Amino acid sequence: MVTPSWLRPGGNGGSELILHIQPGASKSEWAGPHGDALKLRIQAPPVDGAANAAVLAFVATRLGLAGRELKLLRGDKTRRKTVWLPLTVEEVTKKL
């Protein structure tokens, strides 16, 4: 199995998901690869952390996790974000 460039092993047996965020979209959805990241369109505007919260909620829902299980590692104020997931790379690949 080939691992996509936007998914890599992370600490504590989890994995890291590299995302490129497009806030203020008409609907929240995966938009496919964007360089070495996975593009995610989010309805929430990039104001007061709303987009960050929406990103974590969207990813958690799609992977069957609780939002509190995910951690935003990098990208608090940028479009490029790294999210830690409590799943292995193989588990994430199967769920996506």
N, C-alpha and C positions, 0 to 999 in steps of 0.2 A: 504494500500500500504506500502510495506517495503522499507525503504530508504537504499540505499547501504552505506557502511562504508566510501566510498570515496566522499560522497556528504553530506554537512551539511548546516544548516541555517547560514547565514552570516549577517553582519550589513547592515543597511539601506534597509531592505526588500529583500536583495539579498541572494545569497548562495555562499558557498565555495566549490571548486572542488579540491580534493587532487590528485595529479598526480605523477607518477614515469616515468621519461623521459629516453628514449633510443635515444640519438643523433646519427647522422651519419648513420641512417637506409637506406635501399634501397628505401623505400617509406614511406610517412607519413600516419599513420593509428592508430586506436585504437587497443590495443592488449589484452584487458580484464583486470580483476582484478589482482593486484599484492600486496598481503597482504591487508592492509587497504587503498590502493591507486588504481587508475585506470592507467594502463600502457599505455603510448602513445609513439609510435615510430615516430621520426622526422628525416627527411632527412638532415636538417641543422647540421653542425658541432658545437660543443660546443666552439666556438671561438668568442670573441668580442660581446657577447650577441646575436649572430645569432640564436641559438637554442631557447632562451627565446622569441625572436620576432616571430619565427616560431610557437612556442607553442601557443602563444596568437592568432596569425592569424588563425591557424588550428581550435582551439576551437571556436573562433568567427564565422568562416565560417560554422562549423557544427551546431552551435546553431542559425544561422541567425542573428548575431549581428555584429556591427561594432567593429573593434579591439580596438578602443579608449574607448569602454564601459567596457572592462575588465581591471582588475588590478592584477599584480603579487604581492601578499601579502608577500610570503615567498619563499625562495629557489632560489634567484638570481644566486647563484654560485654552486648549488647542483642539483642532479637529482630529488630530491623530491621537488615539487613545490605546492604551494597553490595559486589558482587563484580565485579572487572574480568575481562573475557574477551578473548582474543586473536582474536576474530572480529568482523566488522562487524555492525551491527544487522540487516542483510538476511540474513546467514548464520545468525545466531541464530534469527531468525524462521522461517526455512525448517526448521531442525532441531527446533524446538519444535513 
